[in-house]
Amino acid sequence: MTITNQDELDGLKEIGRIVANTMQAMAKAMEPGMSTRELDEIARALLEREGAVSAPQSTYDFPGATCISVNEEIAHGIPGDRVIAAGDLVNIDVSASKNGYFADTGATYRVAPVRPSLDRLCRDGRQAMRIGIAQVGGGRPLAGIGRAIGKFAEQRSYTLIRNLASHGIGRALHEEPAEIPTWAARGERRRIHRGLVLTVEPFLSRGGLWATEADDGWTLYSEPRAPVVQYEHTVVATDRGAMVVTLPG
């Protein structure tokens, strides 16, 4: 999607605020002993109250309102009977639509107490996202996002999951430009035009390189197995840089 007028921007900001508020409410409610299904039901109720529709359900018939991935699960985790425990890493990914506009956000949360190395991985994962967002702007190369994140990861001896990428969004959950690398990718020649709507969502790891799908057809795991965190915002490219629309408020 390319934003061309204020009404479009307002519609995108509205759904961006809704998904951000939903994720924030889930994170505040999360505690040991809660099942991922219970956490998902909080999101479902909030989205319905706002008149929003779960994007993974409406687009792909995903069996949950949100994706909740715990520890060894790195993405697309199905909400269910799994009980959240102290020390867990829990990734929450919320995407939804309202009035024809889509937004997508995600973050990895720590359920205390966690090891200092995982604290550091989470802090650096959020920083990797910020570094990628800083490369977004009208006329700039798409490859700049992956180059900057890749340099940051390499300097700190991290790896990046290479088959989970950022993507265009706005009028659908996944749009062109498809598969925007969050790692240094040779041959990437596309450029960011003013008004482009996209996500920035690196998957930072301590050794993982690929995402592999479980037998349930949804849940993704790291290969080789290693801790992975993901942080994601939906942004709009402007002449002055990136405008983040998935902010609570």
C-alpha positions, 0 to 999 in steps of 0.5 A: 500500500502507498499512502496518498491522502490523510484519510488513508493515513488516519485509517492505518493509524487507527488499526495500528493503535488497536493492535498495539493496545491489544498487544500491550494489554496481553503483555500486562495480563500475562503471568505464570499459570495462564494458558496461551488460549486464555491470553489469546481470548483477551486479544479476541475480546479487545479486537471485537470491542474495537470493531477489528478483525484478526488478520491471521484468521480472516486471511489464512484461517489461523486457529487463533486471534493472535500468534503466541509462541513460547520458548522453542516456538519462534513464530505462528504459535497456536494458542492452546493449552500450553501453560506459561511458566516463570522463565519463559520467552513469549512472543506475541504477534498481533495483526488485524484489520478495520475498515479495509486497513491492516497493521501488524506488530509483535514483541518478545516478552520475558516472564521473570526470572530469566537468564541475563543472556536472554535479557540481553537478547531481548534488548538487542532484538528491540534495538535491531528493529529500531536500527532497521526502522531508521533505514526507512525513508522515501527514495532509500534502498530496501536493502539498507534495512537488512544491511544495517540489521545484519551489521548490528547482529554480526558485531554482537555475534548473533544470527538472523532467521533467513526465511522470515522477512519483513513485508508490505502491508496496508490493504492486506496482511501481506502485500508487495514489496514481498519478503523484505530481507532483514539481513544483508542480501545480495541482489536486492535492488528495490527502493522505498517510495514515499508513502510505502507501508511496510513492516520491519521485523527482524528475528534475532537469534543466538545461533538459529538460521532458518525457520522450520514448520511443525506437523501442525502446519503452523508453528515455526521452530529454529533450525538449528535450535536456539533462542530467537526473539522478534520485534515488529512495527508497521511503518510508513515511509516519508521524506523525513524517515519512518512513521511508526503507526503501531503505537499504543494510545 
